Amino acid sequence: MATIDENALLILRIMAEQGISRVKTLELQELVGLNDVEFDPAESYLLQRGLLQGSGGGKSGERSVTPAGIDYVRNEMAHRIPLSIVAEHVLRYMVELETENPNIRNGIRQQDIKERFGLTENELRNALQKLEDLRLIKSAIKNTGIDSGWGVESTPSGRIAVRQDFKTMSVPTSQVQNIFNAPVTATNLVVNAINSSIEQTANDPTAILELIQGTLEELVRQTSKFLDLSQQTLYTHHANELREELEKPQPDRTRIQRLISILSFGDQLNGTLDLGDRAFAAAVVASPYFPVLYGYIEKLLSALGIT
């Protein structure tokens, strides 16, 4: 069951996404799809904090979002992957189905998703397109897009997004030490940021590699805006080299460190990219991902018995 603050955010997001300025309390509860046990404490929380205001008590009253409520939603969404509530529900559903049925062939039918949530064709298309744009899902059939109508499946990034409740990866500045040139050692783990995901892998190299793959995909996506096409190609090549190295039975620590240095713009891809001022901007955007990678990589090497 979701927490009170999670349900409170859901209420505010529904109102914001649907452009609702004022609404009957009962209608609002129906819109968010929460029962009394879930809705009432969340509504009370919002009223007490001044994020909602209204007239009348009980379900016959009216509620509206305050300026503080709007700011609250903006601040919270700044730390989440930019998805609509519908898109989040769709991806959660997909990951749940894939977890329960790991041998699904040809992906999850788009029609099944549409019927599960009672979506219009346009609502389904918008949700799937956004998820595909963010590389959280893909067509289950190679060389086709979601517009083909074929089944869809989640990507490693998508599964990580669900696992982390769609919160973006972030690391407190005080915990980022020697981010660009640090060796891959246990002292560089940002434990508070990634412990929950690491612990769920239970020393399973395959599961850890999936986390690494998802992190690398997100890293490439975030840095690509600073690179031209040829630079993107080279950057992606080095990310794939790191992934391939880590998939070996005995990964080489020296090579891992070298590739991370390249990907973190520590040497501007060995001088092959003339990024100028963009190197700093790209490095800032990329920096939160490397403590995460350090943690996953150290866990992987430990699982493989490499000291």
C-alpha positions as a Markdown table, in Angstrom:
| # | Residue | x | y | z |
|---|---|---|---|---|
| 1 | Met | 0.0 | 0.0 | 0.0 |
| 2 | Ala | 1.2 | 3.5 | -0.8 |
| 3 | Thr | 2.2 | 5.9 | 2.0 |
| 4 | Ile | 0.1 | 9.0 | 2.9 |
| 5 | Asp | 2.6 | 11.3 | 1.2 |
| 6 | Glu | 2.6 | 9.2 | -2.0 |
| 7 | Asn | -1.2 | 9.3 | -2.1 |
| 8 | Ala | -1.1 | 13.0 | -1.4 |
| 9 | Leu | 1.2 | 13.6 | -4.4 |
| 10 | Leu | -1.0 | 11.5 | -6.6 |
| 11 | Ile | -4.0 | 13.7 | -5.7 |
| 12 | Leu | -2.1 | 16.8 | -6.6 |
| 13 | Arg | -0.7 | 15.3 | -9.8 |
| 14 | Ile | -4.1 | 14.3 | -11.0 |
| 15 | Met | -5.4 | 17.8 | -10.5 |
| 16 | Ala | -2.4 | 19.4 | -12.1 |
| 17 | Glu | -2.3 | 17.0 | -15.1 |
| 18 | Gln | -6.0 | 17.3 | -15.8 |
| 19 | Gly | -6.0 | 21.1 | -15.2 |
| 20 | Ile | -8.5 | 20.9 | -12.4 |
| 21 | Ser | -8.8 | 24.2 | -10.5 |
| 22 | Arg | -11.7 | 23.2 | -8.3 |
| 23 | Val | -13.5 | 19.9 | -7.8 |
| 24 | Lys | -16.0 | 18.2 | -5.5 |
| 25 | Thr | -14.2 | 16.0 | -3.0 |
| 26 | Leu | -16.1 | 12.9 | -4.0 |
| 27 | Glu | -15.4 | 13.5 | -7.6 |
| 28 | Leu | -11.7 | 14.0 | -6.8 |
| 29 | Gln | -11.6 | 10.7 | -4.9 |
| 30 | Glu | -13.1 | 8.9 | -7.9 |
| 31 | Leu | -10.6 | 10.5 | -10.2 |
| 32 | Val | -7.6 | 9.3 | -8.2 |
| 33 | Gly | -9.1 | 5.8 | -7.7 |
| 34 | Leu | -8.3 | 5.6 | -3.9 |
| 35 | Asn | -10.6 | 4.1 | -1.3 |
| 36 | Asp | -11.6 | 5.9 | 1.9 |
| 37 | Val | -8.7 | 4.5 | 3.9 |
| 38 | Glu | -6.2 | 5.7 | 1.3 |
| 39 | Phe | -7.9 | 9.0 | 0.3 |
| 40 | Asp | -9.0 | 10.5 | 3.6 |
| 41 | Pro | -5.6 | 10.7 | 5.4 |
| 42 | Ala | -4.0 | 12.0 | 2.2 |
| 43 | Glu | -6.6 | 14.7 | 1.8 |
| 44 | Ser | -6.3 | 15.7 | 5.5 |
| 45 | Tyr | -2.5 | 15.8 | 5.1 |
| 46 | Leu | -2.8 | 18.2 | 2.1 |
| 47 | Leu | -5.3 | 20.4 | 3.9 |
| 48 | Gln | -3.2 | 20.6 | 7.0 |
| 49 | Arg | -0.1 | 21.6 | 5.0 |
| 50 | Gly | -2.0 | 24.2 | 3.1 |
| 51 | Leu | -1.5 | 22.4 | -0.2 |
| 52 | Leu | -5.2 | 22.0 | -0.7 |
| 53 | Gln | -8.0 | 24.3 | 0.4 |
| 54 | Gly | -11.7 | 24.1 | 0.2 |
| 55 | Ser | -15.1 | 24.7 | 1.6 |
| 56 | Gly | -17.4 | 22.2 | 3.3 |
| 57 | Gly | -16.5 | 19.0 | 5.1 |
| 58 | Gly | -16.9 | 15.4 | 4.1 |
| 59 | Lys | -17.3 | 14.2 | 0.5 |
| 60 | Ser | -19.8 | 17.0 | -0.4 |
| 61 | Gly | -17.2 | 19.8 | 0.0 |
| 62 | Glu | -15.0 | 21.3 | -2.7 |
| 63 | Arg | -11.2 | 21.3 | -3.0 |
| 64 | Ser | -8.7 | 23.4 | -4.9 |
| 65 | Val | -4.9 | 23.4 | -5.2 |
| 66 | Thr | -3.2 | 26.3 | -3.5 |
| 67 | Pro | -0.1 | 28.1 | -4.9 |
| 68 | Ala | 1.9 | 26.1 | -2.3 |
| 69 | Gly | 0.4 | 22.9 | -3.7 |
| 70 | Ile | 1.5 | 23.8 | -7.2 |
| 71 | Asp | 5.0 | 24.5 | -6.0 |
| 72 | Tyr | 5.0 | 21.2 | -4.1 |
| 73 | Val | 4.1 | 19.3 | -7.2 |
| 74 | Arg | 6.8 | 21.0 | -9.3 |
| 75 | Asn | 9.5 | 20.3 | -6.7 |
| 76 | Glu | 8.5 | 16.7 | -6.3 |
| 77 | Met | 8.3 | 16.1 | -10.1 |
| 78 | Ala | 11.8 | 17.7 | -10.5 |
| 79 | His | 13.1 | 14.6 | -8.9 |
| 80 | Arg | 11.1 | 12.1 | -10.9 |
| 81 | Ile | 11.3 | 10.8 | -14.5 |
| 82 | Pro | 9.0 | 13.1 | -16.5 |
| 83 | Leu | 6.1 | 10.7 | -17.1 |
| 84 | Ser | 2.3 | 11.1 | -16.8 |
| 85 | Ile | 0.5 | 9.1 | -14.2 |
| 86 | Val | -1.0 | 6.9 | -17.0 |
| 87 | Ala | 2.5 | 6.2 | -18.4 |
| 88 | Glu | 3.7 | 5.2 | -14.9 |
| 89 | His | 0.7 | 2.9 | -14.4 |
| 90 | Val | 1.3 | 1.3 | -17.8 |
| 91 | Leu | 5.0 | 0.6 | -17.1 |
| 92 | Arg | 4.3 | -0.8 | -13.6 |
| 93 | Tyr | 1.7 | -3.1 | -15.2 |
| 94 | Met | 4.1 | -4.3 | -17.8 |
| 95 | Val | 6.9 | -5.0 | -15.3 |
| 96 | Glu | 4.5 | -6.9 | -13.0 |
| 97 | Leu | 3.3 | -9.1 | -15.9 |
| 98 | Glu | 6.9 | -9.8 | -17.1 |
| 99 | Thr | 7.9 | -10.7 | -13.5 |
| 100 | Glu | 5.0 | -13.1 | -13.2 |
| 101 | Asn | 5.4 | -14.5 | -16.7 |
| 102 | Pro | 9.1 | -14.3 | -17.6 |
| 103 | Asn | 8.6 | -16.4 | -20.7 |
| 104 | Ile | 6.1 | -14.1 | -22.4 |
| 105 | Arg | 6.5 | -14.3 | -26.2 |
| 106 | Asn | 6.2 | -11.3 | -28.5 |
| 107 | Gly | 5.8 | -8.9 | -25.6 |
| 108 | Ile | 2.6 | -7.5 | -24.0 |
| 109 | Arg | -0.2 | -6.8 | -26.4 |
| 110 | Gln | -1.0 | -3.1 | -26.7 |
| 111 | Gln | -4.7 | -3.9 | -26.8 |
| 112 | Asp | -4.4 | -5.7 | -23.4 |
| 113 | Ile | -2.9 | -2.5 | -21.9 |
| 114 | Lys | -5.6 | -0.4 | -23.4 |
| 115 | Glu | -8.3 | -2.5 | -22.0 |
| 116 | Arg | -6.6 | -2.9 | -18.6 |
| 117 | Phe | -6.7 | 0.9 | -18.0 |
| 118 | Gly | -9.7 | 1.8 | -20.1 |
| 119 | Leu | -7.6 | 4.1 | -22.3 |
| 120 | Thr | -8.5 | 5.7 | -25.5 |
| 121 | Glu | -6.3 | 5.0 | -28.5 |
| 122 | Asn | -4.8 | 8.4 | -28.2 |
| 123 | Glu | -4.1 | 8.0 | -24.5 |
| 124 | Leu | -2.4 | 4.7 | -25.0 |
| 125 | Arg | -0.3 | 6.0 | -27.9 |
| 126 | Asn | 0.8 | 9.0 | -25.9 |
| 127 | Ala | 1.8 | 6.9 | -22.9 |
| 128 | Leu | 3.7 | 4.3 | -25.0 |
| 129 | Gln | 5.4 | 6.9 | -27.1 |
| 130 | Lys | 6.7 | 8.8 | -24.0 |
| 131 | Leu | 8.0 | 5.5 | -22.5 |
| 132 | Glu | 9.7 | 4.6 | -25.7 |
| 133 | Asp | 11.2 | 8.1 | -26.1 |
| 134 | Leu | 12.8 | 7.6 | -22.7 |
| 135 | Arg | 13.9 | 4.1 | -23.6 |
| 136 | Leu | 11.9 | 2.6 | -20.8 |
| 137 | Ile | 10.0 | 0.2 | -23.2 |
| 138 | Lys | 10.6 | -1.1 | -26.7 |
| 139 | Ser | 8.8 | -3.1 | -29.3 |
| 140 | Ala | 9.1 | -6.8 | -28.6 |
| 141 | Ile | 9.8 | -7.4 | -32.3 |
| 142 | Lys | 13.2 | -6.4 | -33.6 |
| 143 | Asn | 13.5 | -3.5 | -36.1 |
| 144 | Thr | 9.9 | -2.3 | -35.4 |
| 145 | Gly | 8.6 | 0.6 | -33.4 |
| 146 | Ile | 5.7 | 0.8 | -31.0 |
| 147 | Asp | 3.6 | 2.4 | -33.8 |
| 148 | Ser | 3.7 | -1.0 | -35.5 |
| 149 | Gly | 1.1 | -2.2 | -33.1 |
| 150 | Trp | 3.2 | -5.2 | -32.0 |
| 151 | Gly | 3.7 | -6.2 | -28.4 |
| 152 | Val | 5.9 | -4.2 | -26.2 |
| 153 | Glu | 8.3 | -5.0 | -23.4 |
| 154 | Ser | 10.2 | -3.1 | -20.7 |
| 155 | Thr | 13.9 | -2.3 | -21.0 |
| 156 | Pro | 16.4 | -2.7 | -18.2 |
| 157 | Ser | 16.0 | 1.1 | -17.6 |
| 158 | Gly | 12.3 | 0.6 | -17.4 |
| 159 | Arg | 12.6 | -2.1 | -14.8 |
| 160 | Ile | 14.9 | 0.0 | -12.7 |
| 161 | Ala | 12.6 | 3.0 | -13.0 |
| 162 | Val | 9.8 | 1.0 | -11.5 |
| 163 | Arg | 12.0 | -0.5 | -8.8 |
| 164 | Gln | 13.0 | 3.1 | -7.8 |
| 165 | Asp | 9.4 | 4.4 | -8.0 |
| 166 | Phe | 10.3 | 6.6 | -11.0 |
| 167 | Lys | 12.6 | 8.7 | -8.9 |
| 168 | Thr | 15.6 | 10.0 | -10.8 |
| 169 | Met | 19.1 | 8.9 | -9.7 |
| 170 | Ser | 20.6 | 11.6 | -7.5 |
| 171 | Val | 23.6 | 11.6 | -5.2 |
| 172 | Pro | 24.3 | 14.3 | -2.5 |
| 173 | Thr | 27.3 | 16.4 | -3.5 |
| 174 | Ser | 29.0 | 15.6 | -0.2 |
| 175 | Gln | 29.0 | 11.9 | -1.2 |
| 176 | Val | 30.6 | 12.4 | -4.6 |
| 177 | Gln | 34.3 | 12.2 | -4.1 |
| 178 | Asn | 36.9 | 12.0 | -7.0 |
| 179 | Ile | 34.0 | 11.3 | -9.3 |
| 180 | Phe | 36.0 | 11.5 | -12.6 |
| 181 | Asn | 39.1 | 9.6 | -11.7 |
| 182 | Ala | 38.3 | 7.5 | -8.7 |
| 183 | Pro | 39.3 | 3.8 | -8.7 |
| 184 | Val | 36.5 | 1.2 | -8.4 |
| 185 | Thr | 36.8 | 0.4 | -4.7 |
| 186 | Ala | 34.4 | 0.0 | -1.9 |
| 187 | Thr | 35.3 | 3.4 | -0.5 |
| 188 | Asn | 33.6 | 5.0 | -3.4 |
| 189 | Leu | 30.2 | 3.4 | -2.9 |
| 190 | Val | 27.4 | 5.9 | -2.3 |
| 191 | Val | 25.6 | 3.4 | 0.0 |
| 192 | Asn | 22.6 | 5.4 | 0.9 |
| 193 | Ala | 21.7 | 6.1 | -2.8 |
| 194 | Ile | 21.8 | 2.6 | -4.1 |
| 195 | Asn | 21.7 | 0.1 | -1.2 |
| 196 | Ser | 18.1 | -0.9 | -1.8 |
| 197 | Ser | 18.7 | -1.8 | -5.5 |
| 198 | Ile | 21.9 | -3.6 | -4.8 |
| 199 | Glu | 20.5 | -5.7 | -1.9 |
| 200 | Gln | 17.6 | -6.9 | -4.2 |
| 201 | Thr | 20.1 | -8.6 | -6.5 |
| 202 | Ala | 21.2 | -11.1 | -3.9 |
| 203 | Asn | 24.7 | -11.5 | -5.4 |
| 204 | Asp | 23.1 | -12.6 | -8.7 |
| 205 | Pro | 25.5 | -11.4 | -11.5 |
| 206 | Thr | 22.8 | -11.5 | -14.1 |
| 207 | Ala | 20.6 | -9.2 | -12.0 |
| 208 | Ile | 23.5 | -6.9 | -11.2 |
| 209 | Leu | 24.4 | -6.7 | -14.9 |
| 210 | Glu | 20.8 | -5.7 | -15.7 |
| 211 | Leu | 21.1 | -2.8 | -13.2 |
| 212 | Ile | 24.4 | -1.7 | -14.8 |
| 213 | Gln | 22.8 | -1.9 | -18.3 |
| 214 | Gly | 19.9 | 0.2 | -17.2 |
| 215 | Thr | 22.2 | 2.8 | -15.6 |
| 216 | Leu | 24.4 | 3.0 | -18.8 |
| 217 | Glu | 21.4 | 3.4 | -21.0 |
| 218 | Glu | 20.2 | 6.3 | -18.8 |
| 219 | Leu | 23.7 | 7.8 | -18.8 |
| 220 | Val | 23.9 | 7.8 | -22.6 |
| 221 | Arg | 20.5 | 9.3 | -22.9 |
| 222 | Gln | 21.2 | 12.1 | -20.5 |
| 223 | Thr | 24.6 | 13.1 | -22.0 |
| 224 | Ser | 23.5 | 12.8 | -25.7 |
| 225 | Lys | 22.0 | 16.3 | -25.6 |
| 226 | Phe | 25.6 | 17.7 | -25.3 |
| 227 | Leu | 27.0 | 15.6 | -28.2 |
| 228 | Asp | 26.7 | 15.7 | -31.9 |
| 229 | Leu | 25.9 | 12.5 | -33.9 |
| 230 | Ser | 29.5 | 11.3 | -34.2 |
| 231 | Gln | 30.3 | 12.1 | -30.6 |
| 232 | Gln | 27.1 | 10.2 | -29.5 |
| 233 | Thr | 28.2 | 7.2 | -31.6 |
| 234 | Leu | 31.7 | 7.2 | -29.9 |
| 235 | Tyr | 30.3 | 7.7 | -26.4 |
| 236 | Thr | 27.8 | 4.8 | -26.9 |
| 237 | His | 30.6 | 2.7 | -28.2 |
| 238 | His | 32.6 | 3.2 | -25.0 |
| 239 | Ala | 29.5 | 2.5 | -22.9 |
| 240 | Asn | 29.0 | -0.8 | -24.8 |
| 241 | Glu | 32.7 | -1.6 | -24.3 |
| 242 | Leu | 32.2 | -1.2 | -20.5 |
| 243 | Arg | 29.1 | -3.4 | -20.6 |
| 244 | Glu | 30.9 | -6.1 | -22.6 |
| 245 | Glu | 33.9 | -6.0 | -20.3 |
| 246 | Leu | 31.7 | -6.5 | -17.3 |
| 247 | Glu | 29.9 | -9.5 | -19.0 |
| 248 | Lys | 33.2 | -11.4 | -19.2 |
| 249 | Pro | 33.8 | -14.2 | -16.6 |
| 250 | Gln | 36.9 | -12.3 | -15.3 |
| 251 | Pro | 36.5 | -8.5 | -15.9 |
| 252 | Asp | 39.7 | -6.4 | -15.9 |
| 253 | Arg | 39.7 | -3.7 | -13.2 |
| 254 | Thr | 42.2 | -1.6 | -15.1 |
| 255 | Arg | 40.1 | -1.6 | -18.3 |
| 256 | Ile | 37.0 | -0.8 | -16.2 |
| 257 | Gln | 38.7 | 2.2 | -14.6 |
| 258 | Arg | 39.9 | 3.4 | -18.0 |
| 259 | Leu | 36.4 | 3.2 | -19.6 |
| 260 | Ile | 34.8 | 4.9 | -16.6 |
| 261 | Ser | 37.3 | 7.7 | -16.9 |
| 262 | Ile | 36.4 | 8.1 | -20.6 |
| 263 | Leu | 32.6 | 8.0 | -19.9 |
| 264 | Ser | 32.9 | 10.6 | -17.1 |
| 265 | Phe | 34.7 | 13.0 | -19.5 |
| 266 | Gly | 37.7 | 12.8 | -17.3 |
| 267 | Asp | 39.9 | 13.0 | -20.4 |
| 268 | Gln | 37.3 | 14.1 | -22.9 |
| 269 | Leu | 37.3 | 10.7 | -24.5 |
| 270 | Asn | 41.1 | 10.5 | -24.8 |
| 271 | Gly | 41.1 | 13.8 | -26.8 |
| 272 | Thr | 38.9 | 12.5 | -29.5 |
| 273 | Leu | 36.1 | 14.8 | -28.6 |
| 274 | Asp | 36.6 | 18.6 | -28.7 |
| 275 | Leu | 33.7 | 19.5 | -26.4 |
| 276 | Gly | 35.0 | 22.8 | -25.1 |
| 277 | Asp | 32.6 | 24.2 | -22.5 |
| 278 | Arg | 30.2 | 21.4 | -23.2 |
| 279 | Ala | 32.5 | 19.0 | -21.5 |
| 280 | Phe | 31.9 | 20.6 | -18.1 |
| 281 | Ala | 28.1 | 20.7 | -18.6 |
| 282 | Ala | 28.1 | 17.0 | -19.8 |
| 283 | Ala | 30.2 | 16.0 | -16.8 |
| 284 | Val | 27.9 | 17.7 | -14.4 |
| 285 | Val | 24.9 | 15.9 | -15.9 |
| 286 | Ala | 26.7 | 12.6 | -15.9 |
| 287 | Ser | 28.3 | 12.8 | -12.5 |
| 288 | Pro | 25.4 | 11.3 | -10.4 |
| 289 | Tyr | 25.5 | 8.1 | -12.4 |
| 290 | Phe | 29.1 | 7.1 | -11.6 |
| 291 | Pro | 28.8 | 6.5 | -7.8 |
| 292 | Val | 25.8 | 4.3 | -8.8 |
| 293 | Leu | 27.9 | 2.4 | -11.4 |
| 294 | Tyr | 30.8 | 2.1 | -8.8 |
| 295 | Gly | 28.4 | 0.4 | -6.4 |
| 296 | Tyr | 26.9 | -2.0 | -9.0 |
| 297 | Ile | 30.4 | -2.8 | -10.4 |
| 298 | Glu | 31.9 | -3.5 | -7.0 |
| 299 | Lys | 28.9 | -5.8 | -6.2 |
| 300 | Leu | 29.3 | -7.6 | -9.5 |
| 301 | Leu | 33.1 | -8.2 | -9.0 |
| 302 | Ser | 32.4 | -9.4 | -5.4 |
| 303 | Ala | 29.8 | -11.8 | -6.7 |
| 304 | Leu | 32.3 | -13.1 | -9.3 |
| 305 | Gly | 34.9 | -13.6 | -6.6 |
| 306 | Ile | 37.2 | -10.9 | -7.9 |
| 307 | Thr | 39.0 | -8.9 | -5.2 |
